[in-house]
Amino acid sequence: MSETITPTTAPYGSWKSAISADLLVEGSVRLAEASLVDGRYYWLESRPSEKGRNVLVQYCPQNGRRDLTPAPIAVRSKAHEYGGGSCLVHADSVYFVLAEDQRIYRMKLDSAIPEAITAEKNSRYADLIIDPLRNRLICVEEDASEDTQGEEPRARIIAIDLDDPLAQPAKTLQEGADFYSNPSLNPAGDQLAFLRWHHPNLPWDATELCIAKLNPQGDAEEITQVAGGENESIFQPQWSPLGELCYVSDRNNWWNLYKLGQDEPLWKKEAEFATPQWVFGMSTYGFISAKDILCTYTQNGCWHLGMVNMQSGEHKTLSQPYCDIESLHCENGRAVMIAAGAESFPAVTAFDLSSGTTEQIASSNSRSLPAELFSVAQAVTFTAGERSVHGFYYPPHNPSFKAPAGDKPPLIVFSHGGPTGATSAGLNLKVQYWTSRGFAILDVNYSGSTGYGREYRDRLANKWGIYDVEDVCAGAEYLVEGGLADPDRLLIKGGSAGGYTVLAALTYHNTFKAGASHYGIGELSSLAKDTHKFESRYLDKLVGPWPSAEKIYHQRSPINDVEKLSCPVIFFQGMEDKVVPPNQAETMVAALRKRGIPVSYITFASEGHGFRSGDSIKLALEGELEFYSRIFNFPLAEPGPGITIENL
């Protein structure tokens, strides 16, 4: 018989939790780029305990797991700043982008000695594939080495001769567009499919699917655009084993699967079979047999696994325990994916077609935590003006504690980044850290988020800083009206674009009483003038073309109305951030200091856009908790890191 726990009565926010910041750092890794090659599983682990080093790991069913890339080697592409698509296993070798110098290296799987196959130059690489007929590697190059006139880095698709890669320059297969991704060879090796897009579009706005014929020497000829264009986003072109080209398109509002030559989707469904292409190498489907596609799709904020027969059109949803699925790859009746459930950590997960079963290969968290500790997401829909808005509500939950009778919990509204992105209901310790201490959480998929069709995603056109802000405020008010949150302790946090929503909500509305901005944006025109190529025209659609819409940029920048901001804010900023430079936070902090508003500014000397080091992650969590405890005067179960709060 299990022991009955008698909960201790304690104020919300002060509950002692087993889900510590140390647990997030020492027991956790971030998983990415899963693949399945010759029956072996591969993935990248970003390890906070090693300052965010990305390690390529192999799992063999017969021999277990091992690290392929020894310390201090870190695998990471910085193409488009966000990277992805940074490694490839083929035959007896692995090809990867080295984080330190951004060159591509080749290393035998039974060796730990890498050799460079690209020259020393100011280039970044991603989306690596092998051309076996010609023994060469094809990839995307982002080349800034010729940037002598202040031009942007040049994008191209190149081919690298693997017989003697440094003897001659790589061959250019495609160039001229602003961006390229997803080079894919057909089985015969005579056609190359790829995506391209042009300023001011991002890949979720408008992309073009093209096919180039390859001559015997491997040169690209007769380039034909076969899908995509204005107001159509194409995702993951991929050839089937039978030489049929498949892809995902949102031409009918929803990102659905198509086969080239057919006007109707393979599976017509009000669901999204894709996700915004923030990084290279994303994959939501694969060919698990010559005729069958294993795919994943999201509907109402939850990801599902499905099967589609390309010939008959027969399709079905598969029963499985996950609500968040990504990085899906297939090989000969088996598949690998990174999947998380509402009560299970993200894990490298194998799927077997013959049995229909899944098996966990590697978890993102090595600690064993009982499911009863977790607050389970509840999908909610509320209204902001005339708009229906979606999100996930997590009630405060800790079996060892209860709040005094009649108390309402503090609420933290999470504002995801992007803003073209989405949150999911998969188990996330950064949510559970708060709920287990007595906070309620509302994770909002505000207007402009993905997963609810193109029309929902396009709501934010010219409305960034308006609709997203109204949505997060409406979500907090919705929970207050339902008796689920304390109206005097409404908090909001977010990173990057989510940090902008935080600052705009705190400046232009009175809903929230405090907030946390993680590498957030305070001044829009600076972002339009001072950011990297991939996002350099992002605000054209969200705000307006720069500089003709300068007045709108000024109106929507919290820094220009800082006199309206009258509640405490804590800022976290990486000093090597190229996406949102530190001057964004520093300008806001200086203004709050001058006005006598409580403010805290925490910087990380070696961090960029997002925090990778365990020390940084820990300080950000514990510092934010301490900030709230001192602002709202509730006790902490354990001492905080001793942050400085000015004007308090």
Order of alpha helices (4+ residues) and beta strands (2+ residues): beta-alpha-beta-beta-beta-beta-beta-beta-beta-beta-beta-beta-beta-beta-beta-beta-beta-beta-beta-beta-beta-beta-beta-beta-beta-beta-beta-beta-beta-beta-beta-beta-beta-alpha-beta-alpha-alpha-beta-alpha-beta-alpha-alpha-alpha-beta-alpha-beta-alpha
